Amino acid sequence: MIAACDRNRLMGKGGTLPWNIEEDWKYFLKTTAGGALVMGRKCYEDFTEYAKDRKVVVLSRQSGRTFEHAMSAANLEEGINRASKLATDVWIYGGVSIYEEAMSWAQELYLTEIDGEFSGDVYFPEWRPYFPQLLDQREVCAEPYLLTFSILGKSPDWKRQIPKA
């Protein structure tokens, strides 16, 4: 899973991110490059212009719904199965109900914590019970914010390194 939130776990406002921080976006693009993204319809609507350069599976309850530059799936399990045929790395990219459902499935959480407070209406679920192990972490100053890029895991022997920008 990959996500970003502010110090209060806020992650969305009106169907989009409540911030525009270049370092966060570059990190997301580099980290997920070559992988397949699984996301809900609302996330996809905000991501559509980038989907043409990515492998994307969109979850939708509307049977037969199609998405430009993406495959569709009816539920998370189907989405993960389809994405795993597209790439070795499968990334869960939201929304909140998909993150909640995927907490028990995912082995790692790549979390960007922004040391700031934003206004919005969507909060990232509590992750600590699912991902107690800090596998790697680095901080980047993105004026006026400090970004903490963390890789969190479920077991101490699951290791990956954060890509250098």
C-alpha positions in Angstrom: 0.0 0.0 0.0 1.1 3.5 -0.6 -0.4 6.6 1.0 0.2 10.1 2.3 -1.4 12.0 5.1 -0.9 15.0 7.3 -0.1 14.9 11.1 -3.8 14.2 11.8 -4.1 11.4 9.2 -6.0 13.6 6.8 -5.5 12.4 3.2 -8.3 13.9 1.1 -10.5 16.8 0.3 -13.3 16.7 -2.2 -12.0 13.7 -4.1 -8.3 14.9 -4.4 -5.3 15.5 -2.2 -5.5 18.6 0.0 -1.9 19.5 -0.9 0.4 19.9 -3.9 3.9 18.9 -2.8 6.2 18.1 -5.6 8.5 15.9 -3.5 5.6 13.7 -2.4 4.4 13.3 -6.0 7.9 12.4 -7.3 8.3 9.9 -4.5 5.0 8.3 -5.4 5.8 8.1 -9.1 9.3 6.6 -8.5 8.2 4.2 -5.9 5.3 2.7 -7.9 7.1 2.8 -11.3 6.8 -0.6 -13.0 4.1 -1.8 -10.6 0.3 -2.1 -11.0 -2.0 0.3 -9.1 -5.3 -0.8 -7.6 -7.6 2.1 -6.7 -11.2 3.0 -6.3 -13.2 4.9 -8.9 -13.0 8.3 -7.1 -9.2 8.0 -6.8 -9.1 7.1 -10.5 -11.0 10.2 -11.5 -8.3 12.3 -9.9 -5.6 10.1 -11.5 -6.9 9.6 -15.0 -4.4 11.8 -16.8 -1.5 9.7 -15.3 -3.1 6.3 -16.0 -2.0 6.1 -19.6 1.6 5.7 -18.4 0.7 3.1 -15.7 -0.8 -0.3 -15.2 -4.1 0.5 -13.4 -7.0 -1.6 -12.1 -10.1 0.4 -10.9 -12.5 -1.1 -8.5 -16.2 -0.3 -9.2 -19.5 -1.7 -8.0 -21.0 -0.9 -11.4 -20.8 -4.1 -13.4 -19.3 -3.7 -16.9 -18.0 -0.2 -16.2 -15.0 0.7 -18.3 -12.2 3.2 -17.6 -9.9 4.8 -20.1 -6.3 3.5 -19.7 -7.4 1.0 -17.0 -8.9 -2.4 -16.3 -11.8 -2.7 -14.0 -12.6 -5.1 -11.2 -15.7 -5.7 -9.0 -13.8 -6.0 -5.7 -10.4 -5.9 -4.0 -9.6 -9.6 -4.5 -10.4 -9.5 -8.2 -8.5 -6.2 -8.5 -5.4 -7.7 -6.9 -5.6 -10.8 -9.0 -5.8 -8.7 -12.2 -3.1 -6.4 -11.1 -0.7 -9.3 -10.2 -1.0 -10.4 -13.8 0.2 -7.0 -15.0 3.2 -6.6 -12.7 5.1 -8.2 -9.8 4.5 -5.3 -7.5 0.8 -4.5 -6.7 0.2 -1.1 -5.0 -3.1 -0.3 -3.2 -3.7 3.4 -3.8 -7.0 4.1 -2.1 -9.7 5.3 -1.3 -10.2 4.9 2.4 -12.5 1.8 2.3 -10.1 0.1 0.0 -7.2 0.9 2.3 -9.2 -0.5 5.3 -10.0 -3.7 3.5 -6.4 -4.1 2.3 -4.8 -3.6 5.7 -4.8 -7.3 6.5 -3.7 -8.3 2.9 -0.8 -5.9 2.3 2.7 -6.8 3.5 4.0 -3.3 3.5 2.8 0.2 3.9 4.7 3.0 2.2 3.5 6.1 4.1 4.4 9.7 3.6 3.6 11.7 6.7 3.5 15.5 6.1 4.3 17.6 9.2 1.5 20.0 8.6 -2.2 20.4 9.0 -4.6 20.7 6.1 -8.4 20.9 5.8 -10.3 18.0 4.3 -12.9 15.3 4.7 -11.1 11.9 4.3 -8.7 10.4 6.8 -6.3 7.5 6.4 -7.2 4.5 8.6 -5.3 3.7 11.7 -2.4 1.6 10.4 -0.2 0.9 13.5 -1.9 -2.4 14.6 -1.3 -3.8 11.1 2.2 -2.4 10.4 4.1 -2.3 13.7 7.6 -2.7 12.2 9.5 0.3 10.9 11.6 -1.1 8.0 13.1 2.1 6.7 12.6 5.8 7.0 14.0 9.1 5.7 13.0 12.7 6.0 13.0 15.4 3.3 12.5 19.1 3.7 9.9 20.3 1.2 9.5 23.9 2.4 7.5 24.7 4.4 6.9 21.0 5.3 9.0 18.2 6.6 8.1 14.9 4.8 8.7 11.6 6.5 8.9 8.7 4.1 8.4 5.4 6.0 8.2 1.8 5.0 6.2 -0.2 7.5 5.9 -3.9 7.6 4.3 -6.8 9.4 7.4 -8.7 10.3 10.9 -7.7 11.1 12.4 -9.9 8.3 10.5 -8.1 5.5 13.0 -5.4 4.2 13.0 -3.0 1.4 14.9 0.3 0.9 13.3 3.6 0.2 14.4 4.7 -3.3 16.6 7.8 -3.4 15.2 10.8 -5.1 
